[in-house]
Amino acid sequence: MVALAMTRLDWRPLLRYGCGRMPQHEPDILEKPLLAGRQRSLLLLSGGALGISCAITQFTLMREMLCVFAGNEMVLGIILGNWLFCMGLGAKAGNRLARQAGVVDLYIVAQVAVAVLPWFLVVAARTLRNFLFLHGAMVGATETALASAALLAPYCLTAGASLAIGSQLAGASRIYIADSLGSVLGGMLFSLLLVRWLDHFLILLAAGLLVLVVAGAIAWQLRKSFVLGVVALFAVALSAAAIRLDLDKISTAWQYPGQTVRFAGNSPYGRLVITEAAGEHVFWENGVVLASTYDIAHAEEAAHLALMQRPKARRVLLISGGIAGCAREILKHNVEKVVYVELDPLLLETGRRFLPANFNDPRLKVAATDGRLYVKRAREKFDIIIIDLPEPVTAQLNRFFTAEFFAEARRALQPDGIISFGAGRYENYVSPRLAQMLSTTLRTAHEVFKNILILPAGRVFFLASDGPMESDVVRLVSEHPPPARYLTPSYVRAMFSADRMADIQRAASQPARLNRDMNPSLYYHHLQHWLSQFERPHLSWMVVLGAGFLVYVMRLGRVSLAIFASGFTASALELMILLAFQALCGSLYQQLGLVVAVFMAGLAAGAWAAASWNVNPEQNNIPGTFPIQSPERKLAVLAAALAAVSLMLIPGLSGISRLAGSGPSLWLVQLVILAMTFVVAGVVGAEFPMAVRATGGEGAAASAKIYSADFLGASLGGWLAATWLAPTLGLANVCLLTGGINLACAALLWIIRR
């Protein structure tokens, strides 16, 4: 992350809610769209262009706002929830606007706004933070919710309204298919091609010009000269601005006042910015400091504390941290080989460019891949593995602090090898949250390794091994001083005094849960620690939001409630599948993009199957069973099927976790995960058109109600699954929960009939 991030985390399966699902309308509109022939074909092409724009804009704005708010999965969930909510409001407004005079002109104007607005929103995201919030301070959950809603609202309201208007002009089902296909294409183009070569403004220019060209073609076909002139004017203005102004460079400089921006670029894993001040470089990825040449003390601690325990070490594996100088410090020892693994190739490329001294030793071997995947596939044995990653504040980072990863690392170590990693910061006081994090980390490491040494340096370092380790670090440094500037005997005596060592050991010895891939409890503790650093007003609006959802759900009818549960389940289950994929197969970015495509293909296939089931109710009963003619009961069958799929994921995820490995088994795991994704999406995609049919075509208000239920359910599911359900309940229990919710909805639909 996560994704991802998406973050590296991965948040992208939720994309289809924001720009793929269309509101349905009453039967006469579905069967008799306002436009036909070539005009309708252009409208369908416009729907596809709008889907591409929505996908690209969502990815771009999410990345920009992650830079602003330095987000974890909770921040990501808040932003996604705002996106979904605003799109739903826009679609509801579009249902009303579609019945006004001049609806075609209104649709084209909305397309112009969709093409132009993203540029202004990116500039706003980069500049407003320094005006609204204290420079350098973290932004809390409440501020994130309000600021992201204000940034997203202009685009999402316009895009949602445009989708609703297009449904009346060309037919909802046709626009739905066109928009879904456009969303898939836009997401794949952004992830696999555009983000590698273009900055965000040029990416948005490409999407905007596509929308404007199709909107201009519609105006030309309908002989609307004035509207065509407006479209052409904005297309020329966007192109001229892109040619004459380097908006990416200008706005990035505004984003980092007081520093010289030496580099800014995009990679599939985030936006990388390198700044310089007073001759020192800082590497930022998605708004978070990845490495700084200021922090020499950290690089020395990460390298020398582990190597002092094994002075005869010859092979060392370093996961991240090479840019910050950790590899350089390791190479000061008499080692034969250091393998440095970094996920982002762009980070390695810029590191070689700006800090060549950190890469010029022939003993250093660099690999651009996921660190956990490298450990899993490693054939050679290492004397020491050093994990120089940030705290596990995201589900993506949590993968390197689980019992499963420690077991993989143990297989890659020599019998008395050491794994070293930092978790938490101790400054003479152990808060209850820090104690939870330390105790969870200690118990998880003890599940695999016999001996654990905890060292309260600048970070709290854990050294784990099956071999012996020297706990008297002061004596080690005094007798054999490491080649370090800051890690001196006096510094070590102050940091590793008897009272500090006893205090940190006492705090880490409390009872705690294991941190596992399928139950990321350490990530949850870090999330709670992050929230504890802010004032508590966020609890008030969370209570209000929860009460609002409760009242809303209680007022839903049976059909809308089933769709709410479907949206909730789709978000939650897809996130569970992605977390499992990320833990078992590594951060394989292109494969994660494939998961998104398969998910949306499943939605389309499910919707098509449901439409076929509706054609002739007398001939579409389940073979060998009783007749199922009413749409409510058909929806009940689909809800029960979704419950069954949820429950089947429990043994499915457990089975693939045992199967995961290298070589052929890894490919099999990926295929199984793609199959799971398709099945979940297929059932979810079938429910929505069946729900529209179950309302009896009661008009736009009824369709909008179902549409809103889907959006709100998806928003709640994505937010709760990432920030609370998965860390506290575990993946299996989340599947059990969603299965129970859908089974209850199925029973309600089946038993209570009109």
TORFIKOL-198379 format. One line per field, with one value per residue (C-alpha): residue in three letters; z negated, y, x negated. Coordinates in steps of 0.05 Angstrom, whole numbers. Each point is the difference from the previous one (the first is absolute). Layout:
BEGIN
residu: (ALA ...)
up: (Z ...)
north: (Y ...)
east: (X ...)
END
This chain:
BEGIN
residu: (MET VAL ALA LEU ALA MET THR ARG LEU ASP TRP ARG PRO LEU LEU ARG TYR GLY CYS GLY ARG MET PRO GLN HIS GLU PRO ASP ILE LEU GLU LYS PRO LEU LEU ALA GLY ARG GLN ARG SER LEU LEU LEU LEU SER GLY GLY ALA LEU GLY ILE SER CYS ALA ILE THR GLN PHE THR LEU MET ARG GLU MET LEU CYS VAL PHE ALA GLY ASN GLU MET VAL LEU GLY ILE ILE LEU GLY ASN TRP LEU PHE CYS MET GLY LEU GLY ALA LYS ALA GLY ASN ARG LEU ALA ARG GLN ALA GLY VAL VAL ASP LEU TYR ILE VAL ALA GLN VAL ALA VAL ALA VAL LEU PRO TRP PHE LEU VAL VAL ALA ALA ARG THR LEU ARG ASN PHE LEU PHE LEU HIS GLY ALA MET VAL GLY ALA THR GLU THR ALA LEU ALA SER ALA ALA LEU LEU ALA PRO TYR CYS LEU THR ALA GLY ALA SER LEU ALA ILE GLY SER GLN LEU ALA GLY ALA SER ARG ILE TYR ILE ALA ASP SER LEU GLY SER VAL LEU GLY GLY MET LEU PHE SER LEU LEU LEU VAL ARG TRP LEU ASP HIS PHE LEU ILE LEU LEU ALA ALA GLY LEU LEU VAL LEU VAL VAL ALA GLY ALA ILE ALA TRP GLN LEU ARG LYS SER PHE VAL LEU GLY VAL VAL ALA LEU PHE ALA VAL ALA LEU SER ALA ALA ALA ILE ARG LEU ASP LEU ASP LYS ILE SER THR ALA TRP GLN TYR PRO GLY GLN THR VAL ARG PHE ALA GLY ASN SER PRO TYR GLY ARG LEU VAL ILE THR GLU ALA ALA GLY GLU HIS VAL PHE TRP GLU ASN GLY VAL VAL LEU ALA SER THR TYR ASP ILE ALA HIS ALA GLU GLU ALA ALA HIS LEU ALA LEU MET GLN ARG PRO LYS ALA ARG ARG VAL LEU LEU ILE SER GLY GLY ILE ALA GLY CYS ALA ARG GLU ILE LEU LYS HIS ASN VAL GLU LYS VAL VAL TYR VAL GLU LEU ASP PRO LEU LEU LEU GLU THR GLY ARG ARG PHE LEU PRO ALA ASN PHE ASN ASP PRO ARG LEU LYS VAL ALA ALA THR ASP GLY ARG LEU TYR VAL LYS ARG ALA ARG GLU LYS PHE ASP ILE ILE ILE ILE ASP LEU PRO GLU PRO VAL THR ALA GLN LEU ASN ARG PHE PHE THR ALA GLU PHE PHE ALA GLU ALA ARG ARG ALA LEU GLN PRO ASP GLY ILE ILE SER PHE GLY ALA GLY ARG TYR GLU ASN TYR VAL SER PRO ARG LEU ALA GLN MET LEU SER THR THR LEU ARG THR ALA HIS GLU VAL PHE LYS ASN ILE LEU ILE LEU PRO ALA GLY ARG VAL PHE PHE LEU ALA SER ASP GLY PRO MET GLU SER ASP VAL VAL ARG LEU VAL SER GLU HIS PRO PRO PRO ALA ARG TYR LEU THR PRO SER TYR VAL ARG ALA MET PHE SER ALA ASP ARG MET ALA ASP ILE GLN ARG ALA ALA SER GLN PRO ALA ARG LEU ASN ARG ASP MET ASN PRO SER LEU TYR TYR HIS HIS LEU GLN HIS TRP LEU SER GLN PHE GLU ARG PRO HIS LEU SER TRP MET VAL VAL LEU GLY ALA GLY PHE LEU VAL TYR VAL MET ARG LEU GLY ARG VAL SER LEU ALA ILE PHE ALA SER GLY PHE THR ALA SER ALA LEU GLU LEU MET ILE LEU LEU ALA PHE GLN ALA LEU CYS GLY SER LEU TYR GLN GLN LEU GLY LEU VAL VAL ALA VAL PHE MET ALA GLY LEU ALA ALA GLY ALA TRP ALA ALA ALA SER TRP ASN VAL ASN PRO GLU GLN ASN ASN ILE PRO GLY THR PHE PRO ILE GLN SER PRO GLU ARG LYS LEU ALA VAL LEU ALA ALA ALA LEU ALA ALA VAL SER LEU MET LEU ILE PRO GLY LEU SER GLY ILE SER ARG LEU ALA GLY SER GLY PRO SER LEU TRP LEU VAL GLN LEU VAL ILE LEU ALA MET THR PHE VAL VAL ALA GLY VAL VAL GLY ALA GLU PHE PRO MET ALA VAL ARG ALA THR GLY GLY GLU GLY ALA ALA ALA SER ALA LYS ILE TYR SER ALA ASP PHE LEU GLY ALA SER LEU GLY GLY TRP LEU ALA ALA THR TRP LEU ALA PRO THR LEU GLY LEU ALA ASN VAL CYS LEU LEU THR GLY GLY ILE ASN LEU ALA CYS ALA ALA LEU LEU TRP ILE ILE ARG ARG)
up: (0 -1 24 -9 11 41 -38 13 -17 38 -1 78 -2 -30 65 32 -51 14 75 24 -31 33 -27 32 23 12 57 51 -4 2 63 34 -7 24 52 52 58 10 -56 -50 23 -15 -68 -15 22 -47 -56 12 1 -65 -31 21 -29 -66 -9 17 -42 -60 2 9 -55 -48 10 -8 -64 -29 9 -36 -58 -3 -5 -27 16 -45 39 64 -24 -18 69 36 -42 20 73 -2 -38 47 62 -29 -14 70 32 -42 24 71 -3 -11 51 54 2 14 68 37 -31 57 -8 -75 12 45 -49 -55 44 7 -76 -8 47 -32 -75 -17 17 -50 -53 5 -8 -59 -33 6 -25 -49 -52 -18 -8 -38 -46 -39 45 -18 -48 9 21 -41 22 -8 41 52 8 7 46 46 7 21 51 30 1 64 44 -31 0 73 22 -37 31 68 -6 -20 58 49 -24 23 66 23 -47 -69 15 61 -36 -59 46 36 -65 -32 59 -1 -75 12 58 -38 -62 40 42 -61 -40 54 49 -13 -71 22 52 -14 -59 -29 40 67 -20 -16 65 40 -35 5 75 13 -36 37 68 -9 -29 60 47 -34 7 73 14 -33 36 -65 25 -64 -44 49 -4 -76 3 51 -42 -62 40 28 -68 -34 55 -1 -76 4 53 -29 -75 -40 -51 -32 -16 -22 -46 -29 -20 -35 -36 -31 -21 -24 37 70 38 36 29 5 36 -1 -6 -8 -75 -13 14 -15 -17 -18 -35 -21 -56 -29 44 -28 40 -22 39 -6 26 -5 -48 -49 -11 25 -9 -22 2 -65 -40 -2 -71 22 56 -49 -51 51 28 -58 -56 39 28 -69 -20 60 15 47 43 74 35 -20 29 -7 14 13 -33 52 23 -72 -7 -36 55 -3 -75 9 51 -52 -30 29 39 67 28 -15 37 -2 19 16 27 43 59 5 -71 19 64 -36 -58 48 32 -63 -49 42 -59 -30 61 25 -41 43 -59 4 42 12 15 19 -27 -60 -61 -27 67 4 -68 18 64 -27 14 -36 -76 -34 -65 -14 27 -15 10 5 13 -35 -56 22 5 62 19 54 -51 -51 46 -24 -73 0 -25 72 24 -59 18 72 -24 -46 60 36 -59 -22 -63 -46 46 -25 26 -23 6 -34 -30 -41 -32 -74 -34 -74 -5 25 15 -2 76 8 -51 42 63 -33 -34 64 38 -54 -3 75 7 -57 38 49 -33 -66 -21 5 -19 -7 5 -14 46 44 20 -39 36 -4 13 8 8 -18 -19 -60 -4 -47 -40 -28 60 -41 -9 74 23 -52 20 75 20 67 57 -17 -13 -50 -28 -50 -69 -36 45 -10 -76 -1 46 -28 -73 -49 -16 74 17 -59 16 73 -17 -52 48 55 -46 -6 28 73 63 57 62 61 74 -7 -67 1 -73 -1 55 -42 -61 43 28 -70 -19 60 -21 -72 23 18 -42 -7 41 54 -47 0 75 3 -49 39 65 -31 -26 68 34 -51 10 76 -2 -44 50 60 33 11 70 -16 -62 42 47 -60 -25 70 5 -71 16 67 -32 -60 37 55 -52 -36 66 15 -69 8 70 -26 -58 40 67 -16 26 72 29 69 -29 -47 60 30 -63 12 73 -19 -54 49 52 -52 -13 73 8 -61 24 69 -31 -44 59 37 -60 4 73 -10 -73 18 34 -49 -61 -33 33 -43 -52 -13 41 -18 38 -45 4 -76 -5 56 -38 -62 37 21 -71 -25 55 -23 -72 24 39 -63 -42 54 -1 -70 19 67 -31 -51 55 44 -60 -8 74 9 17 59 71 26 -66 0 69 -24 -60 47 44 -59 -26 68 2 -70 23 62 -39 -54 52 43 -56 -22 72 8 -61 23 64 -37 -55 52 28 -71 -11 56 38 -51 31 -8 -75 -11 45 -34 -67 22 31 -65 -40 43 -6 -75 -13 42 -37 -69 20 27 -59 -55 32 8 -66 -50 23 32 -55 -59 27 52 72 -16 -48 48 52 -54 -17 72 12 -60 23 70 -27 -44 60 41 -54 -6 75 4 -60 3 67 27)
north: (0 -16 25 0 36 -19 35 -45 -27 -18 40 -7 -55 52 40 -31 31 69 -2 -64 -10 36 20 -35 34 -20 -50 51 38 -65 -23 68 44 71 -8 -56 -21 36 49 -56 -32 65 2 -70 20 59 -46 -41 64 21 -67 9 70 -23 -55 44 58 -44 -31 69 35 -58 3 75 -2 -55 47 54 -41 -51 -54 -69 -45 41 64 -40 -25 70 27 -59 10 73 -19 -51 46 59 -43 -24 70 21 -58 17 72 -24 -39 67 39 -53 21 74 34 3 -64 -14 68 -13 -67 30 56 -53 -36 64 8 -72 13 65 -7 -51 49 51 -54 -25 72 9 -65 20 72 3 -44 52 52 -42 -41 12 -14 -66 -22 -63 8 -36 -41 56 49 -53 -14 73 20 -60 8 72 -19 -58 29 43 -57 -56 39 18 -69 -34 48 -11 -76 8 47 -45 -58 36 22 -67 -52 -18 -72 22 57 -47 -48 57 33 -65 -17 70 -7 -64 30 64 -36 -46 57 41 -56 -35 56 73 5 -26 54 62 46 7 62 -32 -63 41 39 -65 -21 69 8 -68 22 67 -32 -46 57 42 -56 -3 76 -5 -56 38 65 39 51 42 -61 -27 66 -5 -70 20 61 -42 -53 53 33 -65 -17 69 -1 -68 25 68 -15 -55 -3 -62 35 65 -33 -48 60 30 -66 0 72 16 -59 -9 -54 -40 -54 -16 -61 -56 -74 -54 2 74 70 10 69 15 66 33 49 19 -53 -57 -42 -25 -53 5 -53 16 56 -44 5 -64 19 60 12 40 -63 -34 -25 -44 -32 -16 -31 -42 -28 -5 -26 -63 -8 8 -64 -38 32 -58 9 -6 5 53 12 72 13 75 53 1 70 25 -29 -66 -39 46 -12 -76 1 31 -69 -59 -28 -36 18 46 -11 63 -9 59 -3 63 2 76 7 -41 40 67 -26 -18 69 43 -44 -41 -12 -46 -46 -2 -60 -63 -43 32 -36 36 -33 39 -45 -11 -16 -54 -34 1 -33 -52 -18 7 -60 24 5 66 13 63 28 73 28 76 17 50 -21 -47 57 -31 -69 -1 11 -47 -58 6 -8 -63 -70 -26 49 -16 -74 16 42 -57 -47 52 6 -40 -43 55 58 64 40 73 50 62 6 61 58 5 65 -17 -15 -60 19 -53 0 -8 -57 -35 8 -25 -59 -22 5 -39 -56 -6 -3 -51 -44 -14 17 -24 63 72 61 67 63 69 43 57 -53 -63 -54 -73 -51 -72 -63 -74 11 37 76 47 43 44 47 50 -50 -19 72 15 -59 2 70 -2 46 51 74 0 -71 15 -33 61 1 -75 6 54 -36 -71 16 -52 38 11 -73 -24 48 -20 -74 6 36 -52 -59 14 -51 13 -30 -27 43 -42 11 -15 36 63 20 40 45 12 20 49 28 12 31 47 21 11 56 45 31 -40 39 -53 -47 46 2 -75 -10 47 -35 -68 22 29 -66 -38 45 -5 -76 -6 41 -41 -47 -73 9 61 -35 -59 48 36 -67 -17 64 -10 -72 16 52 -43 -65 31 33 -67 -33 55 -3 -75 10 53 -43 -64 24 65 70 -21 64 -25 -61 44 40 -65 -15 66 -17 -70 30 48 -55 -40 58 5 -75 -3 59 -33 -66 34 36 -66 -30 56 -10 -55 -17 -63 -30 22 -42 -39 -69 -55 48 40 62 65 53 61 47 3 -74 1 54 -44 -56 46 26 -71 -15 59 -26 -68 31 39 -63 -39 52 -23 -68 29 52 -50 -50 48 26 -71 -7 65 -6 12 -24 -37 2 77 2 -47 45 59 -38 -22 72 25 -54 21 73 -17 -41 54 55 -42 -11 73 24 -43 29 72 -9 -52 51 52 -51 -16 72 -8 60 50 59 38 9 -75 -12 56 -32 -66 36 38 -64 -32 59 7 -74 -1 61 -30 -68 27 46 -49 -59 36 38 -45 -66 -32 20 -19 -59 -29 -17 -64 34 57 -51 -32 67 19 -70 8 69 -24 -63 43 44 -63 -26 67 3 -72 -3 69 8 56)
east: (0 27 8 -39 15 33 -60 -24 64 40 71 16 54 47 -8 60 47 -25 3 32 68 58 67 59 64 72 15 22 -66 -39 35 8 -61 5 -55 -8 -44 -66 16 11 -65 -37 34 -24 -70 6 20 -63 -43 33 -17 -73 0 31 -52 -59 25 14 -70 -32 38 -9 -75 -1 41 -42 -59 39 25 -57 52 9 60 46 -16 9 68 22 -19 34 62 4 -10 57 47 -11 9 66 24 -20 38 62 -3 -10 65 36 -41 13 73 -15 0 -66 -25 -48 -34 -3 -33 -54 -14 -8 -51 -40 0 -22 -59 -23 14 -54 -57 26 11 -72 -26 46 -23 -73 7 58 -32 -52 55 50 -45 -64 -60 -33 56 40 73 53 59 51 -41 -13 75 19 -57 5 75 -9 -53 38 70 -5 -24 41 66 -10 -21 57 51 -30 8 73 15 -35 44 62 -30 -27 30 -24 -22 -40 -34 -15 -38 -37 -19 -23 -44 -28 -15 -38 -40 -14 -24 -46 -28 -15 -32 -39 -19 17 -27 -68 -12 42 12 70 18 -18 38 61 -9 3 64 30 -14 32 63 1 -10 59 42 -18 21 68 8 -20 49 57 -21 -10 -50 -6 -10 -51 -38 -2 -27 -53 -20 -13 -38 -46 -8 -19 -50 -31 -8 -34 -49 -17 2 -34 56 -29 -65 33 51 -52 -43 61 10 -70 -15 -69 -31 -28 36 -53 45 75 27 51 -8 53 -13 9 -23 -74 -28 -72 -14 -66 -14 -68 -33 41 51 68 37 76 49 74 -15 -39 -75 -32 -73 -40 -74 9 15 -68 12 58 -40 -56 46 37 -66 -49 46 12 -71 -32 37 -30 -68 -17 62 -14 67 51 70 25 74 8 -44 -56 17 -6 -70 12 -34 -60 -6 5 -56 -47 -3 -39 59 -5 68 59 65 42 74 45 70 1 -48 7 -26 -62 -10 3 -42 -56 7 -1 -38 -50 -46 53 -2 -72 -26 -7 22 69 52 66 67 63 56 44 -42 45 5 -76 -6 51 -38 -71 -44 -62 -7 -15 -36 41 66 12 70 -7 73 46 47 56 50 31 23 -54 -56 32 -18 -73 18 44 -15 4 -53 -46 6 -19 -59 -23 -4 -44 -48 -59 14 -25 19 33 59 1 58 26 70 20 -37 -16 -18 -3 75 39 72 54 4 -75 1 53 -41 -64 33 35 -66 -38 51 3 -76 -3 48 -57 -67 -27 -38 24 -41 36 -43 30 -42 28 51 15 -40 17 -55 26 -41 -4 -72 -29 -2 -38 48 -56 -4 -40 -56 2 -8 -53 -43 13 23 37 -22 53 5 58 2 -56 -10 28 62 11 -7 54 48 -9 -3 26 64 18 -14 43 56 6 -5 54 47 -12 14 75 51 14 29 -41 -7 17 11 74 7 -43 5 -65 26 63 -42 -40 64 26 -67 5 71 -23 -46 59 54 64 51 -5 38 60 8 -12 57 44 -18 13 67 18 -17 42 61 -10 -3 61 40 -20 49 -17 -26 -43 -26 -23 -37 -31 -25 -25 -41 -27 -19 -33 -46 -17 -11 -41 -44 -9 -20 -49 -31 -9 -29 -48 -23 -8 -25 -35 14 5 29 19 34 39 23 23 41 36 15 25 44 34 6 37 47 17 9 45 43 7 21 51 29 7 35 51 19 51 15 39 -61 -54 14 -56 1 29 29 62 18 -34 39 1 -60 -2 -11 -52 -36 5 -34 -56 -8 -4 -51 -42 4 -24 -58 -20 -2 -37 -56 -18 -27 -22 -46 -25 -16 -39 -40 -26 -11 -38 -73 -45 1 62 37 -3 32 54 15 8 48 42 3 23 54 24 2 41 51 10 7 47 50 -4 10 62 35 6 42 43 13 22 49 24 21 50 -26 27 -36 -64 8 1 -60 -39 16 -30 -59 -14 6 -54 -47 9 -8 -64 -26 13 -28 -65 -11 16 -35 -66 -2 35 30 -61 -50 45 40 -46 15 39 47 13 22 44 31 16 29 46 23 19 33 44 19 16 46 34 13 23 46 33 35 42)
END
